[in-house]
């Protein structure tokens, strides 16, 4: 980890590649900040990460990330977050993540700052989660800077924040290196860095997610994304199937499995899953629904040897979700 930070200390071609990939990384990492698990938890503490020795997170926040990452229902999650616990950094992190997806930069920046500030206050009572969400807030602030200023202007600030992020995560790890919430977030971050940086070892991040992170379905989702990006579709399929066993109705997991099946050449089954994911587009952000529709169209073009404009097809699907749009 230290050697990787050293390599990023100057804006080399490698570090610029990392910075330009932060938009892609942010969605995955913030996914690690906003997770849900359909298991019984202590209702007074509402901790979706730990079945033993739960931390105090809050029922409303817990319900919001159940909606977001267990059900893939962004609309319900946003509504629940309106009344979430006011001092819980995970709630602010989810708000920042949703604002990022909507490209609402003012709201994202405000909630990124609140994530960090509420985490700093949490240090007094829960230092592990305090350090963890200071790192999360710093990451979100860096993503906001990149989104609003561009890679060239944002490079010095982001490189500085990377050092702070790793320092905060290291402090959390000193307290409990096997904590499931810590390992989920750190596993996602290490995984995305490894996938996007040459000479990095993604197997260590995969092992962290596999052995220590929770909830299991979100850990398996991260592993599936890693193997997909490493062009290992068989391992990716096994991981996404494991995640779907626990959350079978999540449209984002159906979409991920469709991508993996397409990599394997199983285009007919991938098209069935694209359709299933799009059947739930009313609960997804428009830009995510657009991306699913675009990839579905591209797959149909491949199967049917067509040359349709998939941008136009996807846009019509987003604008007319209930209309009968030719898919095959």
C-alpha contacts under 8 A as a table, 3 or more apart, distances in Angstrom:
res1	aa1	res2	aa2	distance
1	X	4	X	5.15
1	X	5	X	6.40
2	X	5	X	5.15
2	X	6	X	6.29
3	X	6	X	4.99
3	X	7	X	6.34
4	X	7	X	5.16
4	X	8	X	6.50
5	X	8	X	5.08
5	X	9	X	6.38
5	X	162	X	7.65
5	X	163	X	6.79
6	X	9	X	5.17
7	X	10	X	7.20
7	X	15	X	7.68
8	X	11	X	6.83
8	X	12	X	7.37
8	X	14	X	7.73
8	X	15	X	5.36
8	X	159	X	6.96
9	X	159	X	6.65
10	X	15	X	7.35
10	X	159	X	7.94
11	X	14	X	7.77
11	X	15	X	5.52
11	X	16	X	5.98
11	X	155	X	7.04
11	X	156	X	7.91
12	X	15	X	5.17
12	X	16	X	6.11
13	X	16	X	5.12
13	X	17	X	6.25
14	X	17	X	5.16
14	X	18	X	6.48
14	X	197	X	6.96
14	X	198	X	7.91
15	X	18	X	4.93
15	X	19	X	6.20
16	X	19	X	4.99
16	X	20	X	6.09
16	X	151	X	7.77
16	X	155	X	7.82
17	X	20	X	5.18
17	X	21	X	6.27
17	X	196	X	7.57
17	X	197	X	7.86
18	X	21	X	5.13
18	X	22	X	6.51
18	X	193	X	7.36
18	X	196	X	6.29
18	X	197	X	6.77
19	X	22	X	5.29
19	X	151	X	6.63
19	X	155	X	7.24
19	X	158	X	7.87
20	X	23	X	7.08
20	X	151	X	6.49
21	X	24	X	5.45
21	X	25	X	6.25
21	X	196	X	7.31
22	X	25	X	4.75
22	X	26	X	5.78
22	X	143	X	6.74
22	X	146	X	7.99
23	X	26	X	5.30
23	X	27	X	7.07
23	X	143	X	7.05
23	X	147	X	7.81
24	X	27	X	6.00
24	X	28	X	7.25
25	X	28	X	5.41
25	X	29	X	6.09
25	X	189	X	7.76
25	X	192	X	5.99
26	X	29	X	5.10
26	X	30	X	5.78
26	X	140	X	7.71
26	X	143	X	6.98
27	X	30	X	5.37
27	X	31	X	6.04
27	X	97	X	7.30
27	X	101	X	7.95
28	X	31	X	4.95
28	X	32	X	6.66
28	X	188	X	6.78
28	X	192	X	7.90
28	X	222	X	7.70
29	X	32	X	5.08
29	X	33	X	6.76
29	X	185	X	6.59
29	X	188	X	5.53
29	X	189	X	5.86
30	X	33	X	4.82
30	X	34	X	6.39
30	X	93	X	7.31
30	X	94	X	7.39
30	X	97	X	6.08
30	X	136	X	7.96
31	X	34	X	5.24
31	X	35	X	6.50
31	X	69	X	7.67
32	X	35	X	6.17
32	X	184	X	5.95
32	X	185	X	4.91
32	X	188	X	6.53
32	X	218	X	7.60
33	X	90	X	6.52
33	X	93	X	6.71
33	X	94	X	7.11
33	X	136	X	7.53
33	X	185	X	6.33
34	X	65	X	5.44
34	X	68	X	7.48
34	X	69	X	7.10
34	X	90	X	6.71
34	X	91	X	7.95
34	X	93	X	7.25
34	X	94	X	5.64
35	X	48	X	7.48
35	X	65	X	5.17
35	X	66	X	6.64
35	X	68	X	7.31
35	X	69	X	5.41
35	X	70	X	7.33
35	X	215	X	7.52
35	X	218	X	7.10
36	X	48	X	5.78
36	X	49	X	7.87
36	X	62	X	6.99
36	X	63	X	7.90
36	X	65	X	5.06
36	X	66	X	4.14
36	X	67	X	7.49
36	X	68	X	7.48
36	X	69	X	5.65
36	X	70	X	5.38
36	X	215	X	7.01
37	X	48	X	5.55
37	X	49	X	7.42
37	X	66	X	6.45
37	X	70	X	6.48
37	X	215	X	5.68
37	X	217	X	7.67
38	X	66	X	7.48
38	X	70	X	7.38
38	X	246	X	7.97
39	X	48	X	7.70
40	X	51	X	7.91
41	X	45	X	7.71
41	X	46	X	5.78
41	X	47	X	6.22
41	X	48	X	6.76
41	X	51	X	6.43
42	X	45	X	5.47
42	X	46	X	5.49
42	X	47	X	7.05
42	X	54	X	7.42
43	X	46	X	4.89
43	X	59	X	6.54
44	X	56	X	7.61
44	X	58	X	7.14
44	X	59	X	7.18
45	X	54	X	6.71
45	X	55	X	6.23
45	X	56	X	4.33
45	X	57	X	5.64
45	X	58	X	5.51
45	X	59	X	6.90
46	X	54	X	7.80
46	X	55	X	7.92
46	X	56	X	6.73
46	X	57	X	5.81
46	X	58	X	5.15
46	X	59	X	5.00
46	X	62	X	5.88
47	X	50	X	6.06
47	X	51	X	7.73
47	X	54	X	5.64
47	X	55	X	6.01
47	X	56	X	6.60
47	X	57	X	5.76
47	X	58	X	7.30
47	X	62	X	6.84
48	X	51	X	7.74
48	X	62	X	6.59
48	X	215	X	7.10
49	X	54	X	7.81
49	X	180	X	6.23
49	X	181	X	5.78
49	X	214	X	5.47
49	X	215	X	5.61
50	X	53	X	6.72
50	X	54	X	5.34
50	X	55	X	7.75
50	X	180	X	6.93
50	X	181	X	7.86
50	X	214	X	7.45
51	X	54	X	6.35
57	X	61	X	7.03
57	X	62	X	7.21
57	X	88	X	6.55
58	X	61	X	5.54
58	X	62	X	6.14
58	X	84	X	7.95
58	X	85	X	6.43
58	X	88	X	7.67
59	X	62	X	5.03
59	X	63	X	6.13
60	X	63	X	5.13
60	X	64	X	6.25
60	X	80	X	6.65
60	X	81	X	7.28
60	X	83	X	7.14
60	X	84	X	5.03
60	X	85	X	6.59
61	X	64	X	5.07
61	X	65	X	6.53
61	X	80	X	7.55
61	X	81	X	6.68
61	X	84	X	5.29
61	X	85	X	6.53
61	X	88	X	7.79
61	X	90	X	7.38
61	X	91	X	5.68
62	X	65	X	5.51
62	X	66	X	6.21
63	X	66	X	4.99
63	X	67	X	6.27
63	X	77	X	7.74
63	X	80	X	7.24
64	X	67	X	5.19
64	X	68	X	6.21
64	X	76	X	7.36
64	X	77	X	4.52
64	X	78	X	7.33
64	X	80	X	5.37
64	X	81	X	6.09
65	X	68	X	4.67
65	X	69	X	5.78
65	X	70	X	7.26
65	X	77	X	6.51
65	X	94	X	7.79
66	X	69	X	5.72
66	X	70	X	4.94
66	X	71	X	6.61
66	X	77	X	7.90
67	X	70	X	5.78
67	X	71	X	5.04
67	X	72	X	6.20
67	X	73	X	5.29
67	X	74	X	7.06
67	X	76	X	6.27
67	X	77	X	5.26
68	X	71	X	5.92
68	X	72	X	4.75
68	X	73	X	5.02
68	X	74	X	5.31
68	X	76	X	7.53
68	X	77	X	5.33
69	X	72	X	4.96
69	X	73	X	7.44
69	X	250	X	7.52
70	X	247	X	5.98
70	X	250	X	6.41
71	X	247	X	7.15
71	X	249	X	6.39
71	X	250	X	4.90
71	X	251	X	7.72
72	X	250	X	5.03
72	X	251	X	6.08
72	X	252	X	6.45
72	X	283	X	7.29
72	X	284	X	7.26
73	X	76	X	5.64
73	X	77	X	6.30
73	X	283	X	4.88
73	X	284	X	6.34
74	X	77	X	5.06
74	X	78	X	6.12
74	X	98	X	7.84
74	X	283	X	5.67
74	X	284	X	5.64
74	X	285	X	6.91
75	X	78	X	5.26
75	X	79	X	6.41
75	X	283	X	5.55
75	X	284	X	7.09
76	X	79	X	5.12
76	X	80	X	6.24
76	X	283	X	7.68
77	X	80	X	5.15
77	X	81	X	6.15
78	X	81	X	5.14
78	X	82	X	6.69
78	X	95	X	7.39
78	X	98	X	7.64
79	X	82	X	5.50
79	X	83	X	7.83
80	X	83	X	5.97
80	X	84	X	6.49
81	X	84	X	4.75
81	X	91	X	6.66
81	X	95	X	7.16
84	X	88	X	7.99
84	X	91	X	6.50
85	X	88	X	5.72
85	X	91	X	7.26
87	X	118	X	5.73
88	X	91	X	5.60
88	X	92	X	6.99
88	X	115	X	7.94
88	X	118	X	6.59
88	X	119	X	7.69
89	X	92	X	5.15
89	X	93	X	6.11
89	X	114	X	7.19
89	X	115	X	4.58
89	X	116	X	7.15
89	X	118	X	5.46
89	X	119	X	5.63
89	X	133	X	6.45
90	X	93	X	4.93
90	X	94	X	6.21
90	X	115	X	7.05
90	X	133	X	7.40
91	X	94	X	5.20
91	X	95	X	6.32
91	X	115	X	7.90
92	X	95	X	4.98
92	X	96	X	6.12
92	X	111	X	5.24
92	X	112	X	6.92
92	X	114	X	6.27
92	X	115	X	5.12
93	X	96	X	5.04
93	X	97	X	6.13
93	X	111	X	6.63
93	X	112	X	6.42
93	X	115	X	5.63
93	X	136	X	7.44
93	X	137	X	7.11
93	X	140	X	7.87
94	X	97	X	4.96
94	X	98	X	6.20
95	X	98	X	5.22
95	X	99	X	6.16
95	X	108	X	7.20
95	X	111	X	6.34
96	X	99	X	5.06
96	X	100	X	6.07
96	X	107	X	6.87
96	X	108	X	4.37
96	X	109	X	7.17
96	X	110	X	7.79
96	X	111	X	5.07
96	X	112	X	5.71
96	X	140	X	7.40
97	X	100	X	5.02
97	X	101	X	6.42
97	X	108	X	7.12
98	X	101	X	5.20
98	X	102	X	6.38
98	X	108	X	7.88
99	X	102	X	4.99
99	X	103	X	5.94
99	X	104	X	5.01
99	X	105	X	6.80
99	X	107	X	6.02
99	X	108	X	5.00
100	X	103	X	4.90
100	X	104	X	6.13
100	X	105	X	6.64
100	X	108	X	5.83
101	X	104	X	7.75
101	X	285	X	7.46
101	X	287	X	7.82
102	X	285	X	7.35
102	X	287	X	7.93
104	X	107	X	5.66
104	X	108	X	6.17
105	X	108	X	4.93
105	X	109	X	5.95
105	X	144	X	6.83
105	X	147	X	7.69
105	X	148	X	7.19
106	X	109	X	5.23
106	X	110	X	6.22
107	X	110	X	5.19
107	X	111	X	6.20
108	X	111	X	5.30
108	X	112	X	5.96
108	X	144	X	6.92
109	X	112	X	5.09
109	X	113	X	6.26
109	X	140	X	7.81
109	X	141	X	6.43
109	X	144	X	5.92
110	X	113	X	5.30
110	X	114	X	6.29
111	X	114	X	4.79
111	X	115	X	5.94
112	X	115	X	5.08
112	X	116	X	6.57
112	X	137	X	5.18
112	X	138	X	7.44
112	X	140	X	5.31
112	X	141	X	5.44
112	X	144	X	7.99
113	X	116	X	5.29
113	X	117	X	6.15
113	X	137	X	6.34
113	X	138	X	7.96
113	X	141	X	6.71
114	X	117	X	4.96
114	X	118	X	5.80
114	X	137	X	7.63
115	X	118	X	5.50
115	X	119	X	6.10
115	X	133	X	6.69
115	X	134	X	7.09
115	X	136	X	7.37
115	X	137	X	4.95
116	X	119	X	5.07
116	X	120	X	6.20
116	X	133	X	6.32
116	X	134	X	4.64
116	X	135	X	7.53
116	X	136	X	7.21
116	X	137	X	4.32
116	X	138	X	6.56
117	X	120	X	5.08
117	X	121	X	6.50
117	X	134	X	7.55
118	X	121	X	5.08
118	X	122	X	6.19
119	X	122	X	4.84
119	X	123	X	6.51
119	X	129	X	7.28
119	X	130	X	4.52
119	X	131	X	6.98
119	X	132	X	7.90
119	X	133	X	5.42
119	X	134	X	5.38
120	X	123	X	5.44
120	X	130	X	5.90
120	X	131	X	7.54
120	X	134	X	6.46
121	X	124	X	6.41
121	X	130	X	7.41
122	X	125	X	5.65
122	X	126	X	5.64
122	X	127	X	6.63
122	X	129	X	7.33
122	X	130	X	5.01
123	X	126	X	5.32
123	X	127	X	4.16
123	X	128	X	7.46
123	X	129	X	7.47
123	X	130	X	4.57
123	X	131	X	6.96
124	X	127	X	6.31
126	X	129	X	5.73
126	X	130	X	5.95
127	X	130	X	4.69
127	X	131	X	6.01
127	X	172	X	7.32
128	X	131	X	5.46
128	X	132	X	6.19
128	X	171	X	7.74
128	X	172	X	4.77
128	X	173	X	7.70
128	X	175	X	6.20
128	X	176	X	7.50
129	X	132	X	4.82
129	X	133	X	6.02
129	X	172	X	7.22
129	X	182	X	7.91
130	X	133	X	5.50
130	X	134	X	6.12
130	X	172	X	7.96
131	X	134	X	5.10
131	X	135	X	6.38
131	X	168	X	5.24
131	X	169	X	6.42
131	X	171	X	6.45
131	X	172	X	5.34
132	X	135	X	5.32
132	X	136	X	6.43
132	X	168	X	6.51
132	X	169	X	5.75
132	X	172	X	5.89
132	X	182	X	6.60
133	X	136	X	4.49
133	X	137	X	5.82
134	X	137	X	5.08
134	X	138	X	6.11
134	X	165	X	7.65
134	X	168	X	6.69
135	X	138	X	5.10
135	X	139	X	6.14
135	X	164	X	7.23
135	X	165	X	4.52
135	X	166	X	7.30
135	X	168	X	5.43
135	X	169	X	6.26
136	X	139	X	5.06
136	X	140	X	6.20
136	X	165	X	7.47
137	X	140	X	5.08
137	X	141	X	6.08
138	X	141	X	5.02
138	X	142	X	6.15
138	X	161	X	6.35
138	X	164	X	7.51
138	X	165	X	6.27
139	X	142	X	5.06
139	X	143	X	6.22
139	X	161	X	7.13
139	X	162	X	7.49
139	X	165	X	6.71
140	X	143	X	4.96
140	X	144	X	6.11
141	X	144	X	4.99
141	X	145	X	6.23
142	X	145	X	5.05
142	X	146	X	6.23
142	X	157	X	7.32
142	X	158	X	5.36
142	X	161	X	6.62
143	X	146	X	5.07
143	X	147	X	6.10
144	X	147	X	5.05
144	X	148	X	6.13
145	X	148	X	5.32
145	X	149	X	5.69
145	X	150	X	7.46
145	X	154	X	5.99
145	X	157	X	7.95
145	X	158	X	7.66
146	X	149	X	5.46
146	X	150	X	5.03
146	X	151	X	5.71
146	X	154	X	5.40
146	X	155	X	7.85
146	X	158	X	7.66
147	X	150	X	5.92
149	X	152	X	7.89
149	X	153	X	5.92
149	X	154	X	5.86
150	X	153	X	5.88
150	X	154	X	5.89
151	X	154	X	5.12
151	X	155	X	5.73
152	X	155	X	5.57
153	X	156	X	7.36
154	X	157	X	5.59
154	X	158	X	6.05
155	X	158	X	5.24
155	X	159	X	6.09
156	X	159	X	5.31
156	X	160	X	6.28
157	X	160	X	5.16
157	X	161	X	6.24
158	X	161	X	4.96
158	X	162	X	6.14
159	X	162	X	5.13
159	X	163	X	6.79
160	X	163	X	5.52
160	X	164	X	6.69
161	X	164	X	4.91
161	X	165	X	5.98
162	X	165	X	5.03
162	X	166	X	6.28
163	X	166	X	5.34
163	X	167	X	6.18
164	X	167	X	5.03
164	X	168	X	6.17
165	X	168	X	5.23
165	X	169	X	6.25
166	X	169	X	5.08
166	X	170	X	6.05
167	X	170	X	5.09
167	X	171	X	6.40
168	X	171	X	5.16
168	X	172	X	6.43
169	X	172	X	5.09
169	X	173	X	6.14
169	X	182	X	7.94
169	X	186	X	7.47
170	X	173	X	4.98
170	X	174	X	6.33
171	X	174	X	5.22
171	X	175	X	6.95
172	X	175	X	5.44
172	X	176	X	6.85
172	X	177	X	7.60
172	X	182	X	7.43
173	X	176	X	5.32
173	X	177	X	4.44
173	X	178	X	7.83
173	X	182	X	7.43
174	X	177	X	6.22
176	X	179	X	5.50
177	X	182	X	7.74
177	X	183	X	7.74
178	X	182	X	7.67
178	X	183	X	6.82
178	X	212	X	5.88
179	X	182	X	5.42
179	X	183	X	6.17
179	X	212	X	7.05
179	X	213	X	7.44
180	X	183	X	5.09
180	X	184	X	6.02
180	X	212	X	5.52
180	X	213	X	4.24
180	X	214	X	4.94
180	X	215	X	7.64
181	X	184	X	5.17
181	X	185	X	6.43
181	X	213	X	6.39
181	X	214	X	6.33
182	X	185	X	5.42
182	X	186	X	5.95
182	X	213	X	7.47
183	X	186	X	5.04
183	X	187	X	5.40
183	X	208	X	6.38
183	X	209	X	6.53
183	X	212	X	6.02
183	X	213	X	4.84
183	X	214	X	7.77
184	X	187	X	5.14
184	X	188	X	6.25
184	X	208	X	7.89
184	X	209	X	6.07
184	X	212	X	7.66
184	X	213	X	4.53
184	X	214	X	6.20
184	X	219	X	6.51
185	X	188	X	5.30
185	X	189	X	6.32
186	X	189	X	5.05
186	X	190	X	5.96
187	X	190	X	5.21
187	X	191	X	5.87
187	X	205	X	5.05
187	X	206	X	7.03
187	X	208	X	5.80
187	X	209	X	5.50
187	X	213	X	7.64
188	X	191	X	5.05
188	X	192	X	6.19
188	X	205	X	7.32
188	X	209	X	7.76
188	X	222	X	6.48
189	X	192	X	5.37
189	X	193	X	6.22
190	X	193	X	5.17
190	X	194	X	5.97
190	X	202	X	7.44
190	X	205	X	5.61
191	X	194	X	5.07
191	X	195	X	6.16
191	X	202	X	5.58
191	X	205	X	5.09
191	X	206	X	6.91
191	X	226	X	6.80
192	X	195	X	5.14
192	X	196	X	6.20
192	X	226	X	7.64
193	X	196	X	5.23
193	X	197	X	5.85
193	X	200	X	7.80
194	X	197	X	5.27
194	X	198	X	7.36
194	X	199	X	7.94
194	X	200	X	4.83
194	X	201	X	5.80
194	X	202	X	5.02
194	X	205	X	7.98
195	X	198	X	7.66
195	X	200	X	7.41
195	X	202	X	6.45
195	X	226	X	7.13
195	X	229	X	7.07
195	X	230	X	7.10
197	X	200	X	5.88
201	X	204	X	6.17
201	X	205	X	7.66
202	X	205	X	5.26
202	X	206	X	6.24
202	X	226	X	7.77
203	X	206	X	4.95
203	X	207	X	6.02
204	X	207	X	5.07
204	X	208	X	6.23
205	X	208	X	5.03
205	X	209	X	6.33
206	X	209	X	5.19
206	X	210	X	6.02
206	X	223	X	5.87
206	X	226	X	7.70
207	X	210	X	4.97
207	X	211	X	5.94
208	X	211	X	5.46
208	X	212	X	5.63
208	X	213	X	6.66
209	X	212	X	5.81
209	X	213	X	4.81
209	X	214	X	7.84
209	X	219	X	5.25
209	X	220	X	7.43
209	X	222	X	7.57
209	X	223	X	7.15
210	X	213	X	6.55
210	X	216	X	8.00
210	X	219	X	6.54
210	X	220	X	7.14
210	X	223	X	7.71
213	X	216	X	6.79
213	X	219	X	6.02
214	X	217	X	7.64
214	X	218	X	7.04
214	X	219	X	6.23
215	X	218	X	5.72
215	X	219	X	6.46
216	X	219	X	5.01
216	X	220	X	6.11
216	X	243	X	7.43
217	X	220	X	5.13
217	X	221	X	6.18
217	X	242	X	6.96
217	X	243	X	4.28
217	X	244	X	7.45
217	X	246	X	6.24
217	X	247	X	7.26
218	X	221	X	4.83
218	X	222	X	6.34
218	X	243	X	6.85
219	X	222	X	5.22
219	X	223	X	6.38
220	X	223	X	4.96
220	X	224	X	6.10
220	X	239	X	5.19
220	X	240	X	6.36
220	X	242	X	6.63
220	X	243	X	5.56
221	X	224	X	5.06
221	X	225	X	6.29
221	X	239	X	6.61
221	X	240	X	5.78
221	X	243	X	6.02
221	X	253	X	7.58
222	X	225	X	5.12
222	X	226	X	6.22
223	X	226	X	5.01
223	X	227	X	6.25
223	X	236	X	6.95
223	X	239	X	6.28
224	X	227	X	5.27
224	X	228	X	6.02
224	X	235	X	7.19
224	X	236	X	4.15
224	X	237	X	6.73
224	X	238	X	7.67
224	X	239	X	5.00
224	X	240	X	5.41
225	X	228	X	5.02
225	X	229	X	6.19
225	X	236	X	6.84
225	X	256	X	7.77
226	X	229	X	5.24
226	X	230	X	6.09
226	X	236	X	7.43
227	X	230	X	4.82
227	X	231	X	6.08
227	X	232	X	4.98
227	X	233	X	6.36
227	X	235	X	6.19
227	X	236	X	4.83
228	X	231	X	5.17
228	X	232	X	5.76
228	X	233	X	5.56
228	X	236	X	5.49
228	X	260	X	6.44
229	X	232	X	7.56
232	X	235	X	5.81
232	X	236	X	6.27
233	X	236	X	4.78
233	X	237	X	5.90
233	X	260	X	5.79
233	X	261	X	7.60
233	X	263	X	6.58
233	X	264	X	6.35
234	X	237	X	5.19
234	X	238	X	6.45
234	X	264	X	7.83
235	X	238	X	5.20
235	X	239	X	6.38
236	X	239	X	5.22
236	X	240	X	6.21
236	X	260	X	6.89
237	X	240	X	5.23
237	X	241	X	6.02
237	X	257	X	6.73
237	X	260	X	6.39
237	X	261	X	7.54
238	X	241	X	5.25
238	X	242	X	6.33
239	X	242	X	5.11
239	X	243	X	6.42
240	X	243	X	4.99
240	X	244	X	6.11
240	X	253	X	7.00
240	X	256	X	7.49
240	X	257	X	6.31
241	X	244	X	4.99
241	X	245	X	6.23
241	X	257	X	7.80
242	X	245	X	5.29
242	X	246	X	7.09
243	X	246	X	5.55
243	X	247	X	6.32
243	X	248	X	7.79
243	X	253	X	7.67
244	X	247	X	4.86
244	X	248	X	4.45
244	X	249	X	7.64
244	X	250	X	7.70
244	X	253	X	6.73
244	X	254	X	7.90
245	X	248	X	5.71
247	X	250	X	5.96
248	X	253	X	7.96
249	X	254	X	7.76
250	X	253	X	5.48
250	X	254	X	6.53
250	X	277	X	7.94
251	X	254	X	4.94
251	X	255	X	6.09
251	X	276	X	7.23
251	X	277	X	4.43
251	X	278	X	7.48
251	X	280	X	6.51
252	X	255	X	4.95
252	X	256	X	6.12
252	X	277	X	6.87
253	X	256	X	4.90
253	X	257	X	6.12
254	X	257	X	5.17
254	X	258	X	6.17
254	X	273	X	5.71
254	X	274	X	7.04
254	X	276	X	7.07
254	X	277	X	5.68
255	X	258	X	5.01
255	X	259	X	6.37
255	X	273	X	6.52
255	X	274	X	5.79
255	X	277	X	5.79
255	X	292	X	6.92
256	X	259	X	5.17
256	X	260	X	6.40
257	X	260	X	5.05
257	X	261	X	6.12
257	X	270	X	7.35
257	X	273	X	7.36
258	X	261	X	5.19
258	X	262	X	6.18
258	X	269	X	7.41
258	X	270	X	4.19
258	X	271	X	6.87
258	X	272	X	7.95
258	X	273	X	5.40
258	X	274	X	5.94
259	X	262	X	5.18
259	X	263	X	6.43
259	X	270	X	6.85
260	X	263	X	5.08
260	X	264	X	6.46
260	X	270	X	7.93
261	X	264	X	4.96
261	X	265	X	6.32
261	X	266	X	5.18
261	X	267	X	6.65
261	X	269	X	7.08
261	X	270	X	5.41
262	X	265	X	4.99
262	X	266	X	5.42
262	X	267	X	5.11
262	X	270	X	5.72
262	X	299	X	7.70
263	X	266	X	7.52
266	X	269	X	5.80
266	X	270	X	6.27
267	X	270	X	4.92
267	X	271	X	6.09
267	X	299	X	6.92
267	X	303	X	7.19
268	X	271	X	5.21
268	X	272	X	6.54
269	X	272	X	5.10
269	X	273	X	6.49
270	X	273	X	5.17
270	X	274	X	6.19
271	X	274	X	4.97
271	X	275	X	6.25
271	X	296	X	6.41
271	X	299	X	7.27
271	X	300	X	7.61
272	X	275	X	5.23
272	X	276	X	6.37
273	X	276	X	4.88
273	X	277	X	6.14
274	X	277	X	5.18
274	X	278	X	6.20
274	X	292	X	6.77
274	X	293	X	7.61
274	X	296	X	5.99
275	X	278	X	5.10
275	X	279	X	6.12
275	X	296	X	7.93
276	X	279	X	5.13
276	X	280	X	7.16
277	X	280	X	5.68
277	X	281	X	6.93
277	X	292	X	7.77
278	X	281	X	4.87
278	X	289	X	6.68
278	X	292	X	7.06
278	X	293	X	7.19
279	X	282	X	7.90
280	X	283	X	6.00
280	X	284	X	7.17
281	X	284	X	5.01
281	X	285	X	7.68
281	X	286	X	7.81
281	X	289	X	5.73
281	X	321	X	7.68
282	X	285	X	7.92
282	X	321	X	7.93
284	X	288	X	6.54
284	X	289	X	6.33
285	X	288	X	5.42
285	X	289	X	6.38
286	X	289	X	5.07
286	X	290	X	6.04
286	X	318	X	6.36
287	X	290	X	4.92
287	X	291	X	6.26
288	X	291	X	5.08
288	X	292	X	6.32
289	X	292	X	5.20
289	X	293	X	6.16
289	X	318	X	6.57
290	X	293	X	5.13
290	X	294	X	6.02
290	X	314	X	5.26
290	X	315	X	6.39
290	X	317	X	7.28
290	X	318	X	5.95
291	X	294	X	5.04
291	X	295	X	6.21
291	X	314	X	7.38
292	X	295	X	5.27
292	X	296	X	6.12
293	X	296	X	5.01
293	X	297	X	6.13
293	X	313	X	7.49
293	X	314	X	4.88
293	X	317	X	6.89
294	X	297	X	5.14
294	X	298	X	6.21
294	X	310	X	5.41
294	X	311	X	6.23
294	X	313	X	7.10
294	X	314	X	4.97
295	X	298	X	4.99
295	X	299	X	6.20
295	X	310	X	7.96
296	X	299	X	5.15
296	X	300	X	6.28
296	X	327	X	7.77
297	X	300	X	5.03
297	X	301	X	6.17
297	X	308	X	7.89
297	X	310	X	5.54
297	X	313	X	7.12
297	X	314	X	7.47
297	X	327	X	6.71
298	X	301	X	5.08
298	X	302	X	6.32
298	X	310	X	6.32
299	X	302	X	5.01
299	X	303	X	6.24
300	X	303	X	5.07
300	X	304	X	5.86
300	X	305	X	7.85
300	X	306	X	7.52
300	X	327	X	6.96
300	X	328	X	5.93
301	X	304	X	5.27
301	X	305	X	5.25
301	X	306	X	4.36
301	X	307	X	6.03
301	X	308	X	6.81
302	X	305	X	5.19
302	X	306	X	6.73
303	X	306	X	7.89
304	X	328	X	7.68
308	X	313	X	7.83
309	X	312	X	5.52
309	X	313	X	6.47
310	X	313	X	4.89
310	X	314	X	5.93
311	X	314	X	5.25
311	X	315	X	6.11
312	X	315	X	5.12
312	X	316	X	6.22
313	X	316	X	5.28
313	X	317	X	6.27
313	X	325	X	7.93
314	X	317	X	4.98
314	X	318	X	6.33
315	X	318	X	5.18
315	X	319	X	6.16
316	X	319	X	5.05
316	X	320	X	5.67
316	X	321	X	7.79
316	X	325	X	7.92
317	X	320	X	5.20
317	X	321	X	5.21
317	X	323	X	7.75
317	X	325	X	6.92
318	X	321	X	5.52
320	X	323	X	5.47
